[in-house]
Amino acid sequence: MYNSEYDDLSFEEQLHLTESLIRQRHNQQMFLRRNAQLLQKELSFEAELLEDNPELAQTIHALNMQEIQSNQQGLQNVLGSEELASKEQSVWSKFFPGLGG
């Protein structure tokens, strides 16, 4: 892959930069792999914990449902306020047609 930014660099500088980029990509891949392993362990532990504690599973489910309902209500409130704002804007445009909207 050719990069014109490397034109002013010596071969040794280009090589060092390329090696540095390879190391950086390798480290990122290792981090992502390790992160995926930890997440998998966490999910397995969580599944085991919920399996052993049905009351905890019910409580978490109830809390998740409350959060979903709260988010939906918040979204409806936001959408409702946008509709209200557009109605107000249309009222103002009747009095001041140059305002647009």
Disulfide bonds with the S-S distance in Angstrom:
none
